[in-house]
């Protein structure tokens, strides 16, 4: 068998996948156990109210929300008390209660711990080429992200679809 890669080495690729790719989901846990919540909507409201997409007991009626933004990132905004994974003053968001979710990002709401997971090939926060692409100063820069909002992009209409009840 021959290796088609140049010099038999790994060739990094971009983490700019199709819109919403990478099976984004939350691992939701508390003392009694855990479950997986698939993120399939552009907006996921989290709280104890029945109108939320992710309803959890013992937290505020409207505790947090996750928005799938125009850059194909998932952004957490905390509306109620809880811990976030990152220092909001050091993130790419302008809101003190928001952070861009990357694989492994953890936040809490009452007795619940929630961890965001997205497959590495689609997680824009991973290094160019994933873990094998290099780290720190050895890591080449990624090309610019696709224009997910441009009408010529294959995923463009999805951004404007209304949720189905």
N, C-alpha and C positions, 0 to 999 in steps of 0.2 A: 504494500500500500504506500502511495506517495503522499507527501504533505504539500498541499497547495498554498500554504501560507509562505510569505517571503522568509527565506532563511529558516523555515520551520518554527518561527516565533509567533506568539500571539499578536494579532493586529487589533488594536483598540477600535471600538465603534462608539457611536454617540448614544446617549441615553434619551434622545429625543424620539420617542415612539409615537404611535398614533394617539389621537386625543383620547384620554381616559384609559389607556392601556395599562396593563400591569396588575390587574385584579385588585384595585385598592380596597382595603377593608380595615376594620377595627377588631382587635382582640379585646373583648370587654370582660373584666373579671372583678370579683369581690371574694370575700372569704369563702362563700359557699360553692364557688365554681366559676366557670367562664363560658363564653360563647363567642362566635364569630359573626360580625355584622358586615355584610357586603355593601360597599358604597356604590350605588348605581344611579343616584340622582345628583343633579347639579348642586342641590342644597340639602343638607342633612341637619335637621334641628334635633337637639338632644335635650331631654328634660322629662319631668314627671307628667306633663300634660298629655292627654290622649291625642292631641293634634300633632305631636312630634313624630318624625320618621323613626327615631330611636327613643323609645320610651323606657325610662329607668326610674325605679322607685327611690324614695328618700333623697331627692335632689330638688332644686328649684323647678317650677313648671317650665321655664325657658332658661336652661342652664348654659348651653353652648350651641354653636353651629359650626358646620364645616361647609365651606363654599368651594366649588370647583371653579377656579378663575380662568381668565382669558389666556393665561400662560401655561395652562394645563397643570397647575399646582393645586393642591388642596390646602385651604387656609382655615385654621381653627381660630374662632373668636370665642373667648370665654365671657359669658354674660353673668355667671354666678361665681361663687368662690371655688377655688381649686388651684392645683399646681400645674405648671406647664413645664415642658421639657427644656425649653430654651429661655434665655434672658430676652424678653421682648424688646429691650432697648438695643439689642445687637442683631435683630432679625431684619429681613428685607421688608417688613410690613411697617405701616405708619401708625398703627394702633397699639397702645400699651397692653392690650388684652388679646392680641393676635399673634400667631406665628404660622409660617409655612411648614406644613407637615412633611417630614421625610421619613423613610422607613426607620422604625424604631422609636419615633417620637412618642413620648408618654405624657398623658395628662390625667388629672383626677377630677372627679365630681362626686362629692359626698363619699360614700363607702366604695365607689367604683373607681377602678383604674382602667384606662383605655390606652391601647397602643396602636398606632397607625402602621400599616404594612402595605407596601407596594412592591411588586416584582422589580428587581434591580435594573432590568433593561429599560424600564420606563420611569425610574425615579430620578428626576432631574438633579437631585442633590448628590447623587453618586458621582465619583470621579469619572472622567472620560474613559470609557472602556470598562467601567465597573472596577471591581477590586483588582483585576489583573492589569488595568490600564496604567497603574502607577499612582503614587501618592506624593503629596507635598510638591516640592520644586521639580520632581521628575515627571510630573503629570502634565501632559499637553492640554492646552485649552480646547474646549468643545467648540464646534461651530455654533453660529447663532441658532436659536430655536426657530422652528417653523412658525409662520404667521398663521396661527390656528384660527384667527378671525377673518382672514382674507377669503373672499368668495371662491378663489381658485383652489384652496386647500381642500383635500378630500373629506376632511371631517367638518368643514365649515357649517353645513346646515344643522348639525347636532347641537351646536352652541345655542341655537335659538328655538329648539323644540320645546314645546310646553310639556310639563309633566302630565302623565296620564293618571287620572284618579282611579 
